Amino acid sequence: MGVRICPECNAKNPAGAPLCVKCGCVITDQKVVGDEPSTAEPVSAGPLAMEMVGVGQVVVTDIQMPFWSMVWFMLKWAIAAIPATLILWFVIGVIATAVRH
């Protein structure tokens, strides 16, 4: 199977790769070094298996993360949401007070 050369970092990528596996740059050219371009499914770019849906859209189909690492991530996300919620309540209260008067 041929390889595609990334225009940004000159890394070698599989012929069917929509993104560079090294820097994540979108590979727009159709020039393939080696064999003819393959019709394979999109390849995994690091730990995420991604599929190009349309211009500017990416669908993440797999995240390989250890369980306790994900629990810790979700806990930090929930704690970070608390100040945002308080700020929203404050802004909504100010707007509601201004509208009533």
N, C-alpha and C positions, 0 to 999 in steps of 0.2 A: 504494500500500500504506500502511496506517496505521502509527502509531507507538505505543509503550507508554512511559509516563512512569515513571521509577524513583522509588520511594517514598523513597529515601534522599537522592539527589543531584539529582533532578528532571531527569536527562538523558533525551534522546529516544533510544529504542531501536526496532529493527525489530519489527514485530508478532509474529513468531514467536520472539523472543529469550527464552530462559529466564533469562538473566543480564544485568545491566546492563553495557554495553560500556565504561562509564567507571569504575565503582567495583566491579563484580563482584557486587553484591547480587542475591539471588534475587528475581525479579519474580513475585510470587504472584498479584496481581490479574489479572483477565481483561479489564479495561477498556482498550479500544483507542481512541485518539484518531484520527479520520480514517475510513478504510475499515474493513471487517469484518476480523476476525483472519484471518491467513493460516494455511495448513497446511504452511508451508515447514519444511525441516529446521532443526535448531538452527544458530545463526550462530556465527561465529568471535568469540571474545572476546580481542582482542589477537593475539599470535603463536600462541596455542594454539587448535586447533579442538577443542571439547569437546562431548560428548553427555551429557545427563542420563540416567542409567540408572535410578536409584531414589533414594529419600530418602538423602541423604548420600553418594551414589556419583557419581563423574565419571570418564569414560573419556577419556583424552587420545589423540587419533588422529593428531596431527601436531605436531611441534616444528620450527619453522624456526630453525635455529641454524647458523652457519657451521662448516665442518669443523674448522678449527684451534681455534676457540673450544670446540667439543665435546671435542676431544682434550685441551685444557688443563683443562677441567672434569673429565674422567674421570681425568686424572693427579692432580689435587688430591683427588678422591674416594678414589683408591687410597692416596695418602699419608695421608689422614685416617683410613683404616681400620686402619693399622698400630698406633697407640696403643690403639684399641678392642680389637684382637685381643690385644695384650699384657695388657691389663687382664682380659679374659676368661680367658686362660690362667692368670693369677695367681689369680683368684677360684676357678677350677676346681681349681687346685693346692691352695689353702687348704682347700677343701671336701673334696677327696680325702684330704688329710693328716688332717683332723679325723675323717673316717669310719674311717680305718685305725686310729686310736688309741683 
